[in-house]
Amino acid sequence: MVIPEVSRLTTSCAVIRLSAICSSRFSPHRSKRLVGTIAVAARPSTSVAAGVPLIRCCQPNACLRIGPRGRVVQEGLVTDLAARIDRLESVEQIRQLVSRYALALDSRDVTALAALFASDVRVGDGRVGRAALAEWFDGILRPYRVTFHIVGNHVIDLTGPDSADGLVYCRPEHEVGDQWIVMPVIYHDRYVREADGRWYFRSRKPKPFYAADIRESPLRVPGRFHFPDNPYLTGSSLPESWPSWRRFWGESDPPAVG
C-alpha cells in the first residue's frame, strides 16, 4: 500500500506527501490497484499509522492538506479533477442530447426538438433561431405518419471547453405511403455549450448507408437508395466516402454504387 510521509505538521494542518511503496502483504495485482491510496489522519493530532479513512488520490507524490476539521484537500490537482468531472458530465449530456433528439422526432414534439439546438441555429432555408427550426421540422415531418429512430454507436470528441464533434450511428425507419423505408445513417454532429452551461446541437448532417423498403434487399435497389419523395437525401454515401475504406480496397475514388 502507499505509505504517507508527513512533511510538515502544525497545530492547524498537516501536509502529507505520498510515496508509492507497495506492501508485501498484498499480491502484485492487488498492490497495483492500491497505488495512490493512502490512510491519513482525520485530525492533525491523530496518528497517521492508526489506520484511518482511505483517501483515493490521482497520482503518487501529490500533496494533501488536512485542515482543522479533518477535511483533506489535494493540492495542485483540484483543477485537474474538476476538468475530469466536467469532461464526464459533458459526454453524458451530449449522449442524452442525441437520445432526446430521437424521442422528440418520433413523438412529433417539434418544440422540444428545436430546443435541443443552439439558440442561433441556422435553418436549412436560411432562417435563424429555434422558432424557425421548429417550423422547418414541422414541414419535413408531415409526409411521414410514423417514424422510428434507433440510436447506436456514438463517438464524441471534445474539441474545446465548449465545443465537440460527434459521429452517431442511427437506424431511421419511415412510413412512406404503403412502404416502410429503412435508412441506416451516420450523423455527423457538432455540439456547443452555451452560457447556461448546457450542451446543444450546432448542426447535424446524416450520411446514409442505404435506403430501401423493409421488404427489399438494398443490393437490389439502384444505387442502394430508394426513398420516395425525399428532397433532402437522394443517395447513399457510406461506406464509399470513407478514405480508409477506399484505401482498404485500393480504390482512389468512391466506386459507383449499384
Buried (B, 14 or more C-beta within 10 A) or exposed (E): BBBBEBEEBEEEBBBBBBEBEBEEEEEEEEBEEBBBEBBBBBEBEBEBEEEBEEBEBEEBEBBBBBEEEBEBBBEEBEEEEEEEEBEEEBBEBBBEBBEBBBEBBBEBBBEBBBBBBBEEBBBEEEEEBBEBBBBBBBEEBEBBEEBBBEBEEBEBEBEEEBBBBBBBBBBBBBBBEEBBBBBBBBBBBBBBBEEEEEBBBBBBEBBBBBBBBEEBEBEEBEBBBBBEEBEEBEBBBBBBEBEEEBEEEEEEEBEEBE
